[in-house]
Amino acid sequence: MSMNVSLPPEMESRVRAHVSSGLFGSASEVIREALRLFESYQSVQGATLAALKADIEVGLADKRAGRVAPLNIEAIKADGRKLRAERSRA
């Protein structure tokens, strides 16, 4: 299949630079590789979003089941200070 594509000047310059670098034999190779990378990125992005949604659902289930407690920042800081003090003595 043959296709003509119009690119803004800055993108055309980038394609030409990639060809000039010797990494690609033609502008078509640059565009094909860019599309492969884009599709790969979309796949990873979709998987990341699915994992995030699953993590949120786990958190909501924990909340509904009463397995969460209010965050006590002062207790966390006290524990951290105690641990740091113990490590500095060692």
N, C-alpha and C positions, 0 to 999 in steps of 0.2 A: 504494500500500500504506500502511496506517496501522499504527502501532506505538506502544505506550506503553512508556516506559522509566523505570525508577526510578534516580535519581541520589542520591548522598550530598549532604547539605546544602551542603557547600563547593563541589561541582561545580555544583549547581543555581544557587548564587549566582554562579558564574563565567559560566554560560550567560546568566543574566539580565543580568549586567553587559555582556556582549558585545551583547546585544539593545538594552539601554539606551543603549549608546554610539552607536547608529545605523549601525554597520557591517553589522549583520544585521537582517533584517526579522522574523525569528522564531527561536524555539529550534530548530526543525527545520533552518534554514539553518546555525546554529552547529554542530549535530551533523553535518550533511552535510560541511561544510568540515573539521571535525575528522577525520572518516573519510577524506576525500581526502588530508589531510596525513599521516595514519597510514599509508595505503597507499603514498604516495610515500616516506615514511621507510623502510618495509619494503623497498621496491624498491632504494633506495640502500644500505641495510644489506646486502642480499643481494649486490649488485654489489661492495661493499667486501670482504665476506667471500670472495667468489670471487677477487678480485684478491690478497688476502692469501694464500690457499691457493696460488695460482699462484706468488707470490713465494717462498713457503716451498719449493715444489717446485724452483724454479730454484736456490735455495741448497743444497738437498739434492743436486741433480744436480752442482753445482759441487764439493761435498764429495766425492761418489763419484768424480768425475773428477780429484780432486787439485788443483783450481784454488783452493784456499784455503790460507792460512798462519796460524800462530798470531799473535794480536794482540800487538804490541809497544808497549805504552803509553809506555814511556820513549822510544822512537824517535819516536813521534807527538808527544810533548811537546817533544822536542828540535827537531823540524822546525818546530813552531809557534813556539817561542821564537826560532829563527833567522829565520823569516819576519817575526815582530814586530820584531825588531831591525833587519832590512833596511828595513822600512817606516818605522820611526822615524828612520832616517838620511836618508830621502828627503825 
